[in-house]
Amino acid sequence: MQRRGIYFLANDRLFEPVVAFLNSLRAHNPEIPLCLIPYDKNTSRIQALASRYNFSTLDDGVLLSRCDAISILFHNRIRGHYRKIAAWSGIFDEFLYIDIDTVVLKSVDIVFPLLGQYDVVTAHSNVPESRMFVWKDSIRSNSELTASEIDYAANTGFILSKLGLFAESGIDSLVKRAKELTPHMELECVEQPLLNYLIVKSTHQYTSLRRLNEQSSTGKLPEECWAGDVGWEIENSGICRYRGRASDVLFVHWSGVMVPRKWERRLFSVLGRFGFNPPSMRLHLKQGLLWRYYRNLNQPNESRAAGYASTGRR
């Protein structure tokens, strides 16, 4: 059997979300190998959790530097988000990448068999309202992408894939082509446009959990719950309902609704100058009860009142 594992990307600035993510992951996936991709060099606090949560670190400096170089090409500076690309050259033959602004509610074993038919599986795709987070409207006037490739527009916070799918030379070629599409990319979403381009132009088979469920007339796969959707009701036990109806959820994702607002960032900056340790997260967190449940799960008493864990409301 090929070695399977999970990657996550983080640095110490996001320590609180990392703890909630790791608690949830290990609650439902206690044995699966786990590997940290360092967002940058500031990971000492997270590294100290390695024995508690049994994870390794991808410390291939050459590989990570190649990812950083791609970031500079698109942003003129290093954005650690592009280090997700390292997963295709990492330590697992089959892997799942998951963003840390997430809590996992089930075993992920159910998704790995999909790699028998597909090479890349994301959680959500082909949602018309989500295309704006990948491509600007102007992409429709460019002939580089087909309509179906544009419409795929996947969120890249959850990626199931395989080692070596993008060879180094292949990525270099695709990145050069993608660079020409920079005016049409929504680069506020950092690596998401580029990863979508790599996926749809790789000649490999790709889909999403949502797409598979739409096409299936049989049993459905558990999907992603976006915490920003007011239609969701989620209990700490993991029972999820969407607009009153039970729904099978693999993970809850706070994409776009965990990052502090502008006024909060200004406030936190002032607090930092006065010696306080402000949170790295939004003060009022949607589905905050569920997030705090996993943040505090199996933690020492002194950690329960630390940082953001003691604040926020549902």
Buried (B, 14 or more C-beta within 10 A) or exposed (E): EEEBBBBBBBBBBBBBBBBBBBBBBBBBBEEBBBBBBBBBEEBEEBEEBEEEBBBEEBEBEEBBEBBBEBBEBBBEEBBBBBBBBBBBBBBBBBBBBBBBBBBBBBBBEEBBEBBEEBBBBBBBBBBEEBBEBBBBEEBEEEEBBEEEBBBBBBBBBBBBBBBEBBEEEBBEEBBEEBBEBEEBBBBEBBBBBBBBBBBBBBEBEBBBBBBBBEEEEEEEBBBBBBBBEEEBEBEEEBEBBBEEEEBBBBBBBBBBBBEBEEEBEEBBEEEEEEEEEBBBBBBEBBBBEBBBBBBBBEBEEEBEEBBBBEBBEE
